Amino acid sequence: MQPILTFYKNFRIIAISISLLGCWAILKSHSPYSVVFIFWLKVFTNAALIGYTHFFRSQQFIFFFNLGYSMRKLYLQTLAIDFFIWLVLTIITLNLL
């Protein structure tokens, strides 16, 4: 789990900021239906972050390859962590409505 969190550290500030921005948008709209828009915003921004990491920060993959992690495993587990954080924040926000 530690290597996955190390990989997530590369873009955690942007990913969590997008999640918090989505929670703020839900609160401002006063509508639980805005979660659908925020979800797709999260999907597209995560795709952009993964693309940026894949194409412009690919030299860091050598470290993870040596630990036995594939790119697919890194991406899937990192996205699972990020979407779990987003889901928890969204549920908390929806309870505030």
Residue pairs with C-beta under 8 A, 6 or more apart in sequence:
3 64
3 67
3 69
4 69
4 74
4 77
4 78
4 81
5 81
7 60
7 64
7 69
7 74
7 78
8 15
8 78
8 81
8 82
10 53
10 57
10 60
11 49
11 52
11 53
14 45
14 49
15 45
15 46
15 49
15 82
15 85
16 85
18 41
18 42
18 45
19 42
19 82
19 85
19 86
19 89
19 90
20 89
22 38
22 41
22 42
22 86
22 89
22 90
23 89
23 90
23 92
23 93
25 34
25 37
25 38
26 32
26 34
26 35
26 38
26 90
26 93
26 94
26 97
27 93
27 96
27 97
30 97
32 94
32 97
35 90
35 94
38 90
42 83
42 86
46 79
46 82
46 83
50 75
50 79
54 71
61 71
61 74
64 74
